[in-house]
Amino acid sequence: MRFFFSLALAFSMMATAEAGGCFGKKTSRCCSAPCDSGCGVAANHACGSGCEANGTWETVQKTVLVPEMVTEKRVVNVCVPVVEEKTGTRTVHKCVTEEVEKTYTVMVPVTEEREGKKTVCKAVTSEKEETYTVMVPVTEEREGKKTVCKVVTSEKEETYTVMVPVTEEREGKKMVCKAVTEEKEETYTVMVPVKEERMATRKVHTSVPVKKTRTVCQDQGHWEEKAVETPCNACASHSDCGHCGKKKKACGGCNSCGNCGGCGEAKTARTCRVWVPNMVETQVEYTAYECQTKEEQYTYHVTVCKPESRTRKVQVVRHVQEEVPYKYNVTVCKPETRTRKVQVVSHVNEEVAYKYNVTVCKPETRTRKVQVVSHVNEEVAYKYNVTVCKPEQKTAKVMVSKMVPVEETYTYKVCTHKTEQKEVEVQVCKMVEKVVEHKVWHAAAPACNSCAKVKACGRCAKTKAACSSCN
């Protein structure tokens, strides 16, 4: 395949050479094809011989637009916050105190005497004879038999073996550990305390007095003296007889109906102090303490332990093992036969008669007189006092507070935005004109030969018909 491609390329180059073509795009000189010899003219006719220049290079200046960053000042609309003060109206409820007459019902306690019947349980004592049985202890003597174990002792000779200890001396070897002391230098670290001064910030709270006002509802009433008529009460709880102005002895005492005996008066008048309320709303100034936080710097000392290396000489004990011969005594037990006399104890059972006392309880019937209490129910009439509350209507003047809506004006601040023009520096990319030099290729104008007999010029780019000088 490569061979065929190389052949095709060679043939195409030959064809272009014959046609007066140029090899390459940047070729400035071309070899002209030989002129056609149809006119019968020799090869060195006016078509020219050899290679000629087909064009020239020319340096040309050209204006090009190049991008360049330029800082410009522009006017921009900016939103600026503006605080405006406005006024408005709002409804505030204020406390208004009014005096209102109010009717209320009071339950007045009244003591009433009533009669009733109750059942009383009475104890009646009577004497009664009863029979009872008593267990009387009686001692009796009885006979019995018991088995008694008697001890009989006899002597007997016995043979026994005794292990007699005998001390023997023996030799042996033992490993003894001896301590050898050596002096060695070692490095150790000690933490040495060092004081450092440091700075820190702390918050200090202080109470600052602030004067404020508050609304207080005060009762600025007064006392008034009023005459009140009261009935003559029972004189059991008073030193005077029913407030009649006379002493108990001079009055003659109080009777059961509650009127003063000998006083001659059923009712008496007395002066009472009555409080008349007057609710007034006042503004009171008071001092309140507000807590304020303040930061302050202070210096404090800190003890920091820093490591410090030191050296010391230490006694190091090293143990060395050594074999040492030694003598030791061994106690060996050897058996030895001996005889001895032993007391042998034997037990013999024997039956023996004996007497013993037994306490036996025997029943005995006896009589006694007993006081018997019997309970009898009996109905008894009795009187008792009952306190009954009876309703009584009274009137009183009461201060009533009402919340009345009142419109008041107040000022408040509103944050609005206002548009302002501001000059700002902006980086802008602009196309700037710039003169650039570059080379331009100018091809040479084709010249047709003046030979009348030449059909076509080898270097002419035009055809034979287009060439005016060629026939």
Secondary structure as the mmCIF struct_conf table of DSSP 4:
data_model
#
loop_
_struct_conf.conf_type_id
_struct_conf.id
_struct_conf.beg_label_comp_id
_struct_conf.beg_label_asym_id
_struct_conf.beg_label_seq_id
_struct_conf.end_label_comp_id
_struct_conf.end_label_asym_id
_struct_conf.end_label_seq_id
HELX_RH_AL_P HELX_RH_AL_P1 ARG A 2 GLU A 18
TURN_TY1_P TURN_TY1_P1 ALA A 19 GLY A 20
BEND BEND1 PHE A 23 LYS A 26
BEND BEND2 SER A 28 SER A 28
STRN STRN1 ARG A 29 CYS A 31
HELX_LH_PP_P HELX_LH_PP_P1 SER A 32 ASP A 36
HELX_RH_3T_P HELX_RH_3T_P1 SER A 37 CYS A 39
TURN_TY1_P TURN_TY1_P2 ALA A 43 ASN A 44
BEND BEND3 HIS A 45 HIS A 45
TURN_TY1_P TURN_TY1_P3 ALA A 46 CYS A 47
BEND BEND4 GLY A 50 GLY A 50
STRN STRN2 CYS A 51 ALA A 53
STRN STRN3 GLY A 55 ASP A 219
STRN STRN4 HIS A 222 PRO A 231
TURN_TY1_P TURN_TY1_P4 CYS A 235 ALA A 236
BEND BEND5 SER A 237 SER A 237
BEND BEND6 SER A 239 SER A 239
STRN STRN5 ASP A 240 ASP A 240
BEND BEND7 CYS A 241 CYS A 241
TURN_TY1_P TURN_TY1_P5 GLY A 242 HIS A 243
BEND BEND8 CYS A 244 LYS A 246
STRN STRN6 LYS A 247 LYS A 247
HELX_RH_AL_P HELX_RH_AL_P2 LYS A 248 CYS A 251
TURN_TY1_P TURN_TY1_P6 GLY A 252 GLY A 252
STRN STRN7 CYS A 254 CYS A 254
TURN_TY1_P TURN_TY1_P7 SER A 256 CYS A 257
BEND BEND9 GLY A 258 ASN A 259
STRN STRN8 CYS A 260 CYS A 260
TURN_TY1_P TURN_TY1_P8 GLY A 261 CYS A 263
BEND BEND10 ALA A 266 ALA A 266
STRN STRN9 LYS A 267 VAL A 276
STRN STRN10 MET A 279 ALA A 443
HELX_LH_PP_P HELX_LH_PP_P2 ALA A 444 PRO A 446
BEND BEND11 ALA A 452 LYS A 453
BEND BEND12 LYS A 455 LYS A 455
TURN_TY1_P TURN_TY1_P9 GLY A 458 ARG A 459
BEND BEND13 ALA A 461 LYS A 462
TURN_TY1_P TURN_TY1_P10 LYS A 464 ALA A 466
BEND BEND14 SER A 468 SER A 469
#
